[in-house]
């Protein structure tokens, strides 16, 4: 997400300054962001498949997957259009695609955080699950709203 946001910043700086450096930087940023997002999508999809069918977690995950998938497709299309135009061209369509892509990623991140908060999901699991008292004298970190174990 950071690389796609950087693309948007590069495009806006290029628009204001006219410096071709920012077009090249934006291309490399969107390309790196699309590749990284595609690599992260595979384990995320596998995690989603492991969720129970007909569960609220799986439905929220499906929306999250759809938003991220659309963002990656738009970012990839933006990268292809930028490659075809070269560094000299600042096309409006790749800029719009970058804006929409970042918007979709922000929405999917918000949805993922809200679902984790409401449904109790966590990529890390419970802190108590992996805590071995012999390793440290400090208790594991907990979410402030999480009740203390009995």
Beta strands, then each sheet from edge to edge (+ up, - down):
end
